[in-house]
Amino acid sequence: MNAGELAVRDAGELVKADAEAALEFMENSRSVATRRAYAFDWRIFTAWAAERGITSLPASPEAVCTFLASQAELGTKVSTLGRRMAAIRLAHTSAGLEPPTASGVVKTTMKGIRRKIGTKPTQKAPATSERIMEMASHCPDTLLGYRDRAILLLGFAGAFRRSELAALMVADLEETENGLRVHVRRSKTDQEGAGEVVPIIRGDRACPVEAVKEWMNAAGISEGPVFCRMLKGGRVGAERLSPHSIGATVKCYAELAGYKAAEFGGHSFRAGFATSAAEKGASIFRIMDVTRHRSVETVRGYVRRAEEFKDHAGAGLL
């Protein structure tokens, strides 16, 4: 191999390395949860294609249309279908292929699906302050009960996402005279990891600060994850609790309190805090200081719900 051929080969290797580096940066621009969801969606599509002897990469627009229609018939939500389209698009662009999702027939198919099954998201019921305290009253006086009570009260008081609670470390908690400063290292709206601080105020009827301290003292937790898995025999494990388990905890105590478990989940903390704060007359911007919503319109929805019967135009008409 002469010098010219070596130069061409080296240039080719550099281009390949640059392309791989670019792809890695593209992937890192998405959250871990998003990448995991896309991988799951892509597996569903490839499995569907394999069962029918259809090529998944590259996939034809007609194949994607058929896939979307079959998924819609199974009851898949429009928002989930949109994410699966994004996964298919990413798989093709990452391979240097034209994405079939850009085709007009695919867009028309999605438009028809939206018209038929609707796009309104199914929202979880708000775990308001009264509901949270009722749910927390069912936590037993055991290590598991102390942990779950701390999850419920802290989750509500900080309007936390379940992923944020699962990721909390002891080093993220800073107790002050007025309450607790919780350092959130990364969140759904802070994928670059700039970090945020959520102030947790002490409670008069049910104190989230004391609940967290009671759990950590009883469990002997002084470092590592704040919320850990429980092992057989009621022992505390070293592994952090998963976001899914935190959502399941909310459902469990909602059912014990007499509510429909299916209507509650991890998002109930945020919806409950915003609704309760609005009922107490807190301003949208003070609510956003805790919930960290980026959209005023999103919070305005909770305020409207809390005030929908206040000064009603129909009051006294019947």
N, C-alpha and C positions, 0 to 999 in steps of 0.2 A: 504494500500500500504506500503510495507516494504522499508527499507533503500536502498536495492539493486535496487528495481523497481524505486525508486525516482532518484537514481543516473543515471539509464539508461534514464529516461525521461528527466532529466536535460541535459544530454549529447546530447540527440536528439535535444533539443531546442537550444543548443549552436551551433550544426552543422547547423541547419536551419537558425539561426541568422547570422552565418558566411557566409553561402551561399547567403543570401539576401544582406549582406554587399558587398560581392564580386561582385554580379550582379550590385549593385548600382555603384560601382567603374568602372565596365566595361562600364556601360551606360555613366558615366561622362567622359570617355575617348573620347567620340565622341562629336562633337559640337552640340549645340542646333538645328541648321539648319539640321544637318545630322539626328538627332533623329526624328525631325519632318518629314523629308522626308521618313525615314524608316517606320514610323507609317502610313503615307499616302500610301506607297507602299503595306504594309501589309494589309491595309483595302481593297485595290483594289483586292489583291489576294483572301482574304477571301470572298469578295462579289462575285467574279467570281466563286469560288468553291461552295458557297451556292446556286447560281443560277442553278448549274448543279448537286447538290446533292453529291458533292465530299468533302471528309474530308480534311480540310486544315492543321490540326495539330493532328497527323503527316500527312504530305502530301507524296504521292508516287512520285518517280522520273517521272513516266509517266504523272502524273497530272501536274507537273511543266513544263514538255516539252510541253504539250498541251496549258498550260497557256502562255508560252513564244511565241509559234507559233501564238496564237490568238492575242496577244499584237502586235506582229510584223506586222500582217495583218492589224491592225488598224493604223499603221504608227508610232508606238512608237520607239523612237531612241534606238540604241544599248546601248548607255551610260545609258539610263534610265532603260533598261532591266537589265543591270548589277547591277544597284542599287536595283532593285526589287528582284533580286536573293540574294543580300546581306541581304535584309530585311527578306526574307524567311529563309535564313541560320541562322540569328540572333535569329529569333523567335524559331527555333528548338533547337539551342544550349542553349538558355536561359531556355528552358523547359527540358533540359537534354536529348534531342532526337538527333538521328543521322540526320544531314541535308541532304535532298534529292538532294540538289544542288551539292553534292560531287560525285554524280553518273556519270558514263561515258556517259550514254545516254543524260543527261542534258548538259554536256560539248559539246557533239557532236552536239546537237540541236543548242546551242549558236554559235558554229563554223559555222554551215550552215547558220544561220541568218546573221552573220557578212559577210559571203561571198556574200549573196544575196543582202543585203541592204547597205553594206558598213559601215565603222566606222569613217569616217572623220567627225569631229564635225562642226556644223554650227556656224561660228564665226560672232559676231556682227561687224558692220562697225565701223572703228575708228573715234571717234569724235575728229578730229585734231584741232589744235589751230584756224585755219581759220574757220572751221565749228562751233566750240564752240562759237566764237565771233559773227558769223552770227546768230546762234541760240539765243544767249543772247540778241541780238539786238531786238528780238521780245518780250522780257519780258516787260509788261506794267509798267507804273509808279504807281503801287499800292502795297499794302503789299504783295499780292500774287506774283506780279512781282519781287519785291525786294528779296523775299525768293527764287524764282526759279532762278533768276540771280546768287545769291550766291551759290546755289547748282551746277549750271552748271560750274561756274568759279572755285570754290573750288574743285569740283569733278575732273575736268581736271587737275588743278595745282598740286594736290596731288596724282593723279592717284588712287583715292580711289575706293574701292568697295562700292556698294550701301549700304550694311549692315554697313560698317564703317561710312558712312555719317549719316545714320539713328541713330547710337548709340552715335554720338558726343554730349558731354555736354559742357556747357559754361566753366566749370573748365578745360576742355581739351585744351583750346585755350590759347596760350601765345604769345602776340604780342612783337616783338623786332624791333630794328631799321631797320633791313634788311627784315623783313617780319613777318611771323607767324609760330610758332612752334605748330604743332598739335599732341597731345598725343593720339595715338590709343591704347586703353586699351586691346583690344582683336581683333584678325582678323583670317581669314581662315588659315593662316600659323602660327598663334600664339595662339593655342587653350588653352595653359596653362596660358595665361594672363600675360606674362612677360612684355608686353607693348612695343611700338615702338614710335619714334618721327619722324614725317614727316615735313621737312622744306618747307614752302610755300614762294616762292619769290614774291616780288611785281611786278606787271605788268605795262608796259608803255602804252599800248593801252586799256587793260581791266584788272583792278587790282582785284584779288580775295580777297585780304585782305580788301580793301575798300568796296567791295561788301558785305562781311560778316558783317562788321561793320555797313554799311548802313541798312541792314536787321535787325540786332539786335537792333539798335537804334530806327528804325521806329516801330518795334514790341514791344519795351519795354522789351526785354529779357535780364536779368542780371544773371540768374541762370537757372538750369535745361537743358532740351534738346535745342540744337541750332536750329534744324529744326523741327517746330511744324506743326500740322494739322491746316488748316483754317476752321473756323466755318461759319455758315450762316451770311450774313451781312458783310463779309470781316473781321471778328474778328479772332484774333489769339487764338487758343486753347492751352491747357497745355500738351496735349498728343503728343508724338513724332511722326514724320512722319515714315511710314513703308518703308522698303527696296523696296517693290513692287511699292509704290507710287513714289519713287525716279526714278525707272526705267521708270515708266509711264511719268514722267516729261521730261525725255530725249526724249522719243518717241514723246511727244506732240510738243516740240520745234523743233525737227528734221523735223517734218511734216510742221510746220509753215515756216521753212526755205527752204522748197521745196524738202526735201529728203523723201525717203520711210521710214515711221515710223517703219515698221517691221524689218528693217535692223539695227536699233539702240536699245540700251538698257543700263542697268547699266554698263556692261563691256566696253562700248564704251569709257568711261573715260580713263581706263588703256591702252586700245589699242591706243587711240588717243594721249595720252601723249607720250608713247613709240615711236610711229611712228613719231610724230612731233620732238621730241628730237633727234631721229636718223637722220632725214632730216637736222637738224641744225649741225650735226657732233658730237653730244655728244657720249661719249664712252659707251659701254654696262654697265660697272660697275657704272658710274655716273647715268645712267638711273635706274639701280637697286637700287641705294640709295634712290630713290623716290618711285619707283613702289613696292619695297620690294619683287620682284620675287626671289624665291630660285633657279630657274633653269636658267642657262645662255642660254641654248638652246631655251627656251621660248622667251626671249628677243631678241635673235639672229634672230628669225623669223621676228620680227618687223623691225629690222635693214635691213634684206635682202629685205623686201618689200619696205622700203624707198629708198634703193640704187639699186633696180633691173634694172634701166635704166641708172645708173651712170657708165661711162666708159664701156658701153656695147660693147661686142666683135663684134657686127654686125654694129656698128656705121660707116657710110660712105661706107658700102659695096654695097648699092643699091642707 
